Amino acid sequence: MLQPRLLLRSAVAPRNTCLPCLLRRYATTVEPVATTPPSSPIQPIVTTSETSTSALQTAQTPTPNRPPTTSRRQTTVFALKTYKPKTPGTRHLRRPINEHLWPGGPYRPLTYPKIGQGKGGRNNRGRVTVRHRGGGHRRRIRTVDYARTAPGPHRVLRIEYDPNRSAHLALLERVGAPGEKSYVIAADGMREGDVVESFRAGIPRKMLEEMGGVPDPGMLAVKTALRGNCLPIRMVPLGSQVFNVGSAPNRGGVFCRSAGTYATVVSKTERPDVKKKDKAGEVEGVEQGETSDGKPLSTSPADPSSPNTTNSVGPPHSTGSAIPSTVTKSTAMAKKNKNKGEFLDVVIRLQSGELRKVAPDACCTMGVASNPHWHFRQLGKAGRSRWLNRRPSVRGMAMNAADHPHGGGRGKSKGNVIPVSPWGTPAKSGYKTRKKRNAHVWLVQDRERNQGKRRNKKT
């Protein structure tokens, strides 16, 4: 019996001719593929007391032209840099495409070397306190300004790669003060030449005059809530995405500092013992240099040589001349009555689903932390993990009985015990280590926990 391919070969007589009826046909339909990434990969829905259930259902209903998706990998369109597999280590290597990064080294005056036993996970006594650390390429620590208390516009000189974190850094220079530079965490979409500003010290007087002498909330949000600007979280509109969020006033950011992270402003709690001022009171407070909530209006005048300014010592992250600031009687009174604000606290939602309260004067930066595609990377080989100061980790079941509670025995068995750490602390099943006397007073709603069980996929 002839095989089908031999029968086909015998049916075709000349080599230069072919029979259309015996050739295999292929489909030629090509569906369009999105090539431009969306402006915001994740669009969270803010749930407040005024949001109705029907509105949420309408917002979550997918459009008929686009099928519903449940995974971020399906909704986000982006490209990763791949390499020709000339070596085994480059076959599975995947890296995000960041062509806008500075190709040179860091700004040396704002760095110091990372040396000492801390690179190997040791403490001051030489004992290993953090396992799986050691080796790695030599690094220099970048001094990052998390507080951003310096007022006035700052120009972005360049966006740099930082080996000590997943997000990128932006080198800022104060406009009108050459040599006064600082490092901040870059926002996603920030590029060289952008101008950002910090409003933690108050509203500039020039901006207040443009609004007619009275701070209008709508116009104030349009002028201040821009990508990369730092402002008190009480000035951020509801539903906005922020990163580098602080927890207390006069401190730097502690939340959402990794690549692609952000928090959503959910609600603001008004202080019950503070009454709303009338219109005359607001105008009077503005004329004295204060806003309606007792905050100073301006500490960054346009002319540094103004008689209302005094030279003060700059922050430790800056270099060059001192930063001019306004010291008036109204500012001193505002510092004295800093606890008498309009808002008691601000509730934010973290990406884990946790709802927590922060101080209304805590700092935050508008936007999303830079390098959002960082977690899609693939190192490609074990050596790159060693270059990043990471040592191998051994499973407890592969150890001896004297080295780990899961060790020993015949075959792959951990002795029918619950998963624990090498020191016996339970590692799963929702075991909590927080002391009862140290209550979490800032927590509003805890994040969803698996409690040792597999989480059901939401359909």
Secondary structure by P-SEA (a helix, b strand, c coil): cccaaaaaaaacccccccccccbbbbbcbbbbbbcccccccbbbbbbcccccaaaaaaaacccccccccccccccccbbbbbbcccccccccbbbccccccccccccccccccccccccccccccccccccccccccbbbbbbcccccccccbbbbcbbbbbccccbbbbbbbccccccccccccccccccccbbbbbccccccaaaaaaacccccaaaaaaacccccccccccccccccccccccccccccccccccccccccccccccccccccccaaaaaaaaaaccccccccccccccccccccccccccccccccbbbbbbbcaaaaaaaaacccccccbbbbbccccccccccccbbbbccccccccccccccccaaaaaaacccbbbbcccccccccccccccccccccccccccccccccccccccccccccccccccccccccbbbbbcc
